[in-house]
């Protein structure tokens, strides 16, 4: 099976890989890199029509789009890890890079890599697998339905660890017809080794990105764990034991239950989407020693930790070059664009999701820094009012902290979080912002970035 067919398009790692690789090729990323710029206007119009449909119809269309790109259950064992790795490296321009990151996905990291003229090789990819007859609120049924497919995938790929993730809160629409197989390399694949060997500049630095976030999991088989729930505003305890917010969510969706009954966890593992499997770090270390490469580790405890630090780095970078640093671009999940951020002279602040917790993190950052004249907020629409989701009006209030311009960019506030045209409209609106200076800018040095980031609580960048 072709890797491009097996990997999810609407996922963090895929979206971030596309955004960074296109930036390094001197391009922006219209419509999440999946639609040519010339088709944005007609697609926006079509999605605008979808926005006017009843909520239930929009949700069915959203779920059908995800189901269409999922792998048939019987073909899960045909996926090959080395093909996945070659697909990743094939995104990048064939030239030398002063820094190559390997490891956890992170939107702020994408902007850090853009500033350093660096590539990034993700540890984790999402392989959506089709299955039928399992309700979103039946995690045991999901595991039973696809367990054999997971074992077949692992039998064919000894270099992978499988984190089977089921989240009926944030991924409710998608998991109605598919399973989320998140795979992590626990050994550096051959395509990654070749890419590093051929494209790391002499004297360059290899950096392992280690998000240490963990989550309760259930062992299924060797290299196979089941994770119920995921990072967001619902805590692991709510997923496993229920509570008022869970009961309210289930009632709103007409579920026959008021709490979930997942398999009991018997340990913790790196969080499926964001956490780094430590075995990969050990293998990267051995590879670096063998080839006498400089290896650093960038470590943080949760994905949002990097966001204010990278925003501060950008603001200092602009100021040191005598450039204005009064524009803030707030991005969400995979709705991000390093090219547009730098073209417009915007300081990037990445929000993991659109929940109150991550909005509060942005508010705390704004409390800690000089005011911005302009704040633009991009809202990623995931199709469902999940636990703790901040409303468009809440995000608009945060944007209004700007001294001059504070707006939701490309968003239809009345349709959020089902404003699927916003995925296209956001890029078109960013393109209308005045260019401050031509690209590319001279890149930052890794040592400068390491010093700046290590000054923030919860972040360590050091020589391995």
Phi, psi and omega in degrees: 000136178296138180298322181297336178276331185275331186273138179293138176280319184267066179220160184302306185298317181295312180299320181289321176299315179297315183298314183289316182295323177292321175301314182293341174266006178081031183227156171271190186227081178294139175049047178060023177079009184252347184230130176301148182303326182295339182262001183298315183298308178296324179294320178299320178296317180296315180292331175297323175296318178300321180302335183272357178283160175302156183306315183298321180292318178297320180296321179294321179294317179299312181295322180295323178298319177291318181300323184296332181264001180279154179280135174303142185306318184292345184257005182302324181288354179272350179289140180238128184301320182292327175293323176298315181294319178294326176297318178299306185293335179293348178286336192268145171302142183276087177208181181272146179236136180291336179221140169232122176270146175223127173138225190298146174282145180190128181293322177295326177299323178302317179289325175298314179298320179299318180294332182264000186058045188246154172264164178219132179247111184289146173280328191246137172230152177260124175249099178285136183235127181290143168200156183238165171079016180236123179286150179304331184268019180239075182296325178296320179295323178296314180297317181297321186290331189238004183304316181294323177295322176297319179294322178295320177300315182288325179298328180274351187220080183295346179273002184249151167246137182255123172250098179280113188248137178225114184230095181282003177269296185270332183252024190306317184292317184291317187283001173296334182228010181207165174248145177264108170261107173262121183252141179235135172285130172257356169229147180293117183291159185300322180295324176292319179299316179296319181297314179297314181299319186273337192236357171281126183297149175306130183079004181285175185239131171267130184236120174275126181262113190241093169276119188269011180300135180234165184210147177299136181221165177242127177292131178251315179199180176300127181065025184220115176234154177251126179244121177259121184088175183197171181304133178173213179268344174276130181279158177307323181296324178293320178299319188268336184240350180083189182155177184302320182290323177293315180299320179295316179302313183293323178295317180298330181266007177069026181288153179277354180241164178240004169203160182269160178231075182278166170303141182293131177289147177234021178171190176233151178222165171306136181304138193302316185273323192248333187283151178265131173286121187297337179297328178293320179300319179296321181288322176298320179298316179295319179297316180296319179295318181299321184258010177055049178259148174285125181239126172247163171235132174252112189238137176207160191267342181206150188303323184292343185303324183286338192298307178294329180293316179290323175300316178296322177298314179297318182296319177293320179300312178299312183297320180296334178267006180073024182258152176299145180226044187248009177249134177240129175248113179265120182251167186219126176051240182265007176273085184211155184205095182297329179296312180293325178299313182286322179300321182269001181065034182266139172282122183273133172232116184264127173258129182303306177222181183265029185272170181298323180301315183282332173292321177297325176297320176295317178300318179296320177298315180296327177294334189264355186231167177297149182300152175260144174287325184229134174227121177242133184243126172262130180249120175278130181261114180256007165091356184212147180276080184284170182301128176080006181295129175280138180285165178301324179295325178295315179293326178294323177297321178294316178300328182292355174289349176295150181283335184234304183235120177223105190220159164272120187266120178073017186251141168259100187299331182286339182260346182297137007265028179243027180274076187289338174293339180298334178298329179267318185297327182300316180295319180297320180289323176298323181295343180273350181285138184299135176289134179266325179198153183288153177256157004272155170276152172302130186290158172287160174267144183300322182297321178296315180295319181299317179295317182294318184286324182294342177286356181259142179301137174085002180236133175229129172233111185216164175290135183281000000 
